[in-house]
Structure formats: structure tokens, C-alpha cells
């Protein structure tokens, strides 16, 4: 079973941060880890996993709000 990761920690934000701050953090991480940036490299799989984690965290926060 996968360990639970606090979605706020994944995005590097606090639960008290505004929706806009959280969205900005999500977008920044999405640009940084987007798998297309690593299409020709060895890090593509790692980037894909990180992107899934980022997307999941953002979706979870949206559901909680």
C-alpha cells in the first residue's frame, strides 16, 4: 500500500494559503516536472510519477475545499 502524502506538502503550500497561491504552486511544479520536458531523457519515468503525485495532490485539495 502506498504511503499517504499530505497534498499540501506535495505542493509546498499551507492549508491556510489562498486558492490562487495553491494554483500558482501547482502550475509551477507542473511546468517543472512535465514529462514532455524529459521526453528524450532517462528521467521521463520519474517525471511522470512526480506529475501524477502533483496532479493527485491538487485534485485532493480541490475536493477538500
C-alpha positions in Angstrom: 0.0 0.0 0.0 1.3 3.4 -0.9 2.1 5.8 1.9 -0.2 8.8 2.4 1.4 12.1 1.4 -0.1 15.3 2.6 -1.2 17.1 -0.6 -0.3 20.5 0.9 3.3 19.3 1.5 3.5 17.8 -2.0 2.7 21.2 -3.5 4.8 23.1 -0.9 1.9 25.2 0.4 0.0 25.6 3.6 -3.7 24.8 4.3 -4.2 28.4 5.1 -2.9 29.6 1.7 -5.4 31.1 -0.8 -6.7 29.1 -3.7 -4.7 31.3 -6.0 -1.5 30.6 -4.1 -2.2 26.9 -4.3 -3.0 27.0 -8.0 0.2 29.0 -8.7 2.3 26.4 -6.8 0.6 23.6 -8.7 1.3 25.3 -12.1 4.9 26.0 -11.2 5.5 22.3 -10.2 3.6 21.1 -13.3 5.9 23.2 -15.6 9.0 21.9 -13.8 8.1 18.2 -13.9 6.1 17.9 -17.0 7.2 14.6 -18.7 7.4 16.3 -22.1 10.4 18.2 -20.9 12.2 14.9 -20.3 10.9 13.0 -23.4 14.4 12.1 -24.5 16.0 11.6 -21.2 16.3 9.0 -18.5 14.2 11.0 -16.1 11.0 10.7 -18.1 9.5 7.9 -15.9 10.4 9.8 -12.7 8.9 13.0 -14.1 5.7 11.1 -14.9 5.5 9.7 -11.4 6.1 13.2 -9.9 3.5 14.7 -12.2 0.9 12.1 -11.1 1.7 12.9 -7.5 1.3 16.7 -8.2 -2.0 16.2 -10.0 -3.4 13.9 -7.3 -2.4 16.4 -4.6 -4.0 19.3 -6.4 -7.2 17.3 -7.1 -7.4 16.3 -3.4 -7.1 19.9 -2.2 -9.8 21.0 -4.6 -12.1 18.3 -3.3 -11.4 19.3 0.3 -12.2 23.0 -0.4 
